[in-house]
Amino acid sequence: GKAVRFTATDLKPNRCYTFFLRHVSARATSELSPPLHVITPPVKPYMPVVVRTKPRAVTLRWYPGQVGDFRYVLESWLVEELPGDTRSLGAWRRKQEKQLASADAIEWRKAYEG
């Protein structure tokens, strides 16, 4: 066809696919183009769960994704303090969610990599 765009579908996550392009006309067929290697992103991991909390530590657990995850980076965002008045907890939570929505304003810190 004459299209200059194609969408490959039904690809699997965390895989490397190689694409080549060739011109085909009524008179001749070109050589293959150089290869284009595309790696699909892995599936989003499951949310970590809290195993144990202490005043100065937290133990988290997570489960491997569905397709060959082999490395994890756990990032944290420090919240200075919770409000002392539990009646204002809803307003505090809304403020935190709004700040989280504009992730540029948040200082993420790498807590674990491995």
C-alpha positions in Angstrom: 0.0 0.0 0.0 0.9 3.7 -0.1 0.5 4.2 3.7 3.5 5.7 5.5 2.3 4.6 9.0 1.6 1.3 10.6 0.5 0.2 14.1 1.7 -3.2 15.3 -0.8 -4.7 17.6 -1.0 -7.7 19.9 2.6 -7.3 21.0 3.7 -8.8 24.3 5.1 -6.6 27.1 8.8 -6.6 27.9 9.9 -8.0 24.5 12.2 -6.9 21.7 10.7 -6.7 18.3 12.7 -6.1 15.1 11.1 -4.4 12.1 12.4 -4.0 8.5 11.1 -2.0 5.6 11.2 -3.0 2.0 10.0 -1.1 -1.1 8.0 -3.3 -3.5 6.9 -2.0 -6.9 5.6 -3.7 -10.1 9.2 -3.6 -11.5 11.5 -4.3 -8.6 11.9 -5.0 -4.9 14.4 -3.2 -2.8 16.8 -4.6 -0.2 15.7 -4.6 3.4 16.2 -1.4 5.4 18.4 -1.5 8.4 16.6 -3.1 11.4 14.6 -1.1 13.8 14.6 -2.7 17.3 11.7 -1.7 19.6 11.4 -2.9 23.2 7.9 -2.9 24.6 7.6 -1.6 28.2 6.9 -4.1 31.0 3.5 -4.4 32.6 3.0 -2.0 35.4 3.8 -3.8 38.7 1.3 -4.5 41.4 1.2 -2.0 44.3 3.5 -2.9 47.2 1.9 -3.8 50.5 2.9 -2.9 54.0 4.2 -5.9 56.0 5.3 -4.0 59.2 5.6 -0.5 60.4 7.8 0.9 63.2 8.3 4.5 64.3 11.5 4.7 62.1 11.0 1.9 59.6 8.6 0.2 57.3 8.8 -3.2 55.6 7.2 -3.5 52.2 6.5 -6.5 50.0 5.7 -6.7 46.3 5.1 -9.4 43.9 6.7 -9.9 40.5 4.8 -8.8 37.5 3.3 -11.1 34.9 6.2 -11.0 32.4 9.8 -11.5 33.4 10.4 -8.6 35.7 14.0 -8.7 36.9 14.8 -5.3 38.4 12.8 -3.0 40.7 13.2 0.6 41.7 11.2 1.7 44.7 10.8 5.5 45.1 9.4 7.4 48.0 8.0 10.8 48.6 8.6 12.3 52.1 5.5 13.9 53.7 6.8 16.2 56.4 4.2 15.4 59.0 0.6 14.4 59.3 -1.8 16.9 60.8 -2.3 16.6 64.6 -6.0 17.3 64.3 -7.8 14.3 62.8 -10.6 16.6 61.7 -8.3 18.2 59.1 -7.0 14.9 57.8 -9.4 15.0 54.8 -8.2 18.5 53.8 -4.6 17.4 54.3 -5.1 14.3 52.1 -6.7 16.4 49.3 -3.8 18.7 49.4 -1.3 15.8 49.1 -3.3 14.2 46.2 -3.3 17.6 44.4 0.5 17.8 44.9 0.9 14.3 43.7 -1.1 15.0 40.5 1.5 17.7 39.6 4.5 15.3 40.1 6.9 18.0 39.0 6.6 19.6 42.4 7.5 16.5 44.3 11.0 15.4 45.2 11.0 11.6 44.7 13.8 9.7 46.4 15.1 6.3 45.3 14.6 4.1 48.4 15.6 0.7 46.8 17.0 -0.6 43.6 17.7 -4.2 42.8 
